[in-house]
Amino acid sequence: MKFRVDRDVLADAVAWAARSLPVRPSVPVLAGLLIEAGHEGLELSTFDYETSARATLAAEVADEGRALVSGRLLADICRSLPAKPVDMVLEGPRVSLTCGSARFTLQTLPVEDYPTLPAMPQATGTVRSDVFAHAVSQAVTAAGRDDMLPVLTGVRLEIDGSRISLLATDRFRLSQRELDWSPRTPDESMAALVPAKVLGDTARSLTAGGEVTISLSSSGTGEGIIGFEGTGAGGVRRTTTRLLDGEFPKVRSLFPSEHQTTARLDKHALVESVKRVALVAERNTAVQLAFSDGVLTLDAGSGDEAQASESIEATIDGEDITTGFNPQFLLDGLTAIDEDVVELAFTQASKPVVISGAVTEGGEDSGFRYLLMPRRLL
């Protein structure tokens, strides 16, 4: 194996492929990055039996071949190289890398022990890369992080014709984001439970091109995989990951159809107010929100400890209401909203609030809703 490649293109592709390498691989070869040089250029791959990543890029290939080297080490080296062409040569059990006057020698791992990467499923449709990345970033806000409840660490991706719905919950909050896309067939209908971390990282990393292709196996269970393909610097990026197994809770019915009280507020004013008042809130205690007479009053702290109170203007429709929320969960939902004015919709104080961007006259619904359970006030 012998090839020459642009330094920036190589560094970007190596960093992208190596981002999903396991910190503590179950077997040593899974810490490796597979380099394959062929007549069409280079392909760099990583795989940990759950998630795979492939990056293709153009290169001047003198001799075809393949080698497996430490992915994190190669990423560190490529990041530090000068802005000159990179030459790589496989010499027996080692790979030599030369860039200008810098020269590195890397020990290879047994390439014959490296697992075969899964094939991409058939393409299901395409979506604008920037829209998809933003939608995913909103949806993963409510995803669980407790590995003891693996189903809740995923995002439920539902495809219904030209519409995609993304749902996530950690039992205390729920996010729903809907967006349009271009399906392979007009009546496409599928669902998958995708690991939230992988989905978030992948969507964020595939924004260089105009579109992302989503490829979903027909299984829809933990047996299947989902693939994403987009464009990166100098070539194509492909990622696959195994779907989570288990039944995602039926959460759509949690969004109420009617509300007793709705309040509209300036999002930035509310965010800053919550941040200030929450400074005196003890761990696991709520910030109180009282809506009355066109004013929202926020309170935190109690007894002999530090206390805080602040009021901001609100447009209130309905009965007065006083409730409380985990301040960080409230801030997570507010900051995920695009609009400058937010709407908080209540059925009663002990029930969840639905937070969304306020739709102005003639405006379009952004498709994002965030449901938050209240906390008991002390």
HUGI-V282646 format. One record per pair of residues at least 24 apart in sequence whose C-alpha atoms are under 7 Angstrom apart, sorted by the first residue. I is the first residue (numbers start at 1). J is the second residue. Records with the same first field share a line. If there is no record, write none. Layout:
I = J, J
This chain:
1 = 37, 63, 64, 65, 66, 89, 90
2 = 61, 62, 63, 64, 88, 89, 90
3 = 59, 60, 61, 62, 63, 87, 88, 89
4 = 59, 60, 61, 85, 86, 87, 88
5 = 59, 60, 85, 86, 87
6 = 85, 86
7 = 83, 84, 85, 86
9 = 233, 234
11 = 75, 78, 79
12 = 233
13 = 55
14 = 44, 75
15 = 75
17 = 44, 45, 46, 53, 54, 55
18 = 46, 71, 72, 75
21 = 46
22 = 48
29 = 109, 114
31 = 70, 71
32 = 68, 69, 70, 71
33 = 68, 69, 70, 71
34 = 67, 68, 69
35 = 66, 67, 68
36 = 65, 66, 67
37 = 61, 64, 65, 66
38 = 64, 65
47 = 117
50 = 241, 242
51 = 240, 241, 242
52 = 117, 239, 240, 241
53 = 238, 239, 240
54 = 237, 238, 239
55 = 235, 236, 237, 238
56 = 235, 236, 237
57 = 234, 235
58 = 234, 235
67 = 108, 111
68 = 108, 109, 110, 111
69 = 106, 107, 108, 109
120 = 215, 227, 240
121 = 215, 216, 217, 226, 227
122 = 215, 216
123 = 213, 214, 215, 216
124 = 183, 184, 214, 215, 216
125 = 182, 183, 184, 213, 214
126 = 181, 182, 183, 211, 212, 213, 214
127 = 181, 182, 211, 212, 213
128 = 210, 211, 212
129 = 206, 207, 209, 210, 211, 212
130 = 207
132 = 203
133 = 203, 204
135 = 177
136 = 200, 203
137 = 200
138 = 336
139 = 166, 167, 168, 175, 176, 177
140 = 168, 196, 200
141 = 332
142 = 168, 169, 170, 173, 174, 175
143 = 168, 169, 170, 196
144 = 169, 170
151 = 244, 246, 248
153 = 195, 196
154 = 193, 194, 195, 196
155 = 193, 194, 195, 196
156 = 192, 193, 194
157 = 191, 192, 193
158 = 190, 191, 192
159 = 188, 189, 190, 191
160 = 188, 189, 190
161 = 186, 187, 188, 189
162 = 186
172 = 372, 373
173 = 371, 372, 373
174 = 370, 371, 372
175 = 369, 370, 371
176 = 368, 369, 370
177 = 367, 368, 369
178 = 367, 368
179 = 367
191 = 220
192 = 220, 221, 243
193 = 243, 244
194 = 243, 244
195 = 243, 244
206 = 230, 231, 232
208 = 232
221 = 245
259 = 345, 346, 347
260 = 318, 319, 346, 347, 348
261 = 317, 318, 319, 345, 346, 347
262 = 316, 317, 318, 343, 344, 345, 346
263 = 314, 315, 316, 317, 343, 344, 345
264 = 314, 315, 316, 341, 342, 343, 344
265 = 313, 314, 315, 341, 342, 343
266 = 340, 341, 342
267 = 334, 340, 341, 342
268 = 340
271 = 331, 334
273 = 310
274 = 327
277 = 308, 309
278 = 327
280 = 306, 307, 308
285 = 326
286 = 324, 325, 326, 327, 375, 377
287 = 324, 325, 326, 327
288 = 323, 324, 325
289 = 322, 323, 324
290 = 321, 322, 323
291 = 320, 321, 322
292 = 320
321 = 349
322 = 349
323 = 349, 374
324 = 374, 375, 376, 377
325 = 374, 375
326 = 375
333 = 370
350 = 374
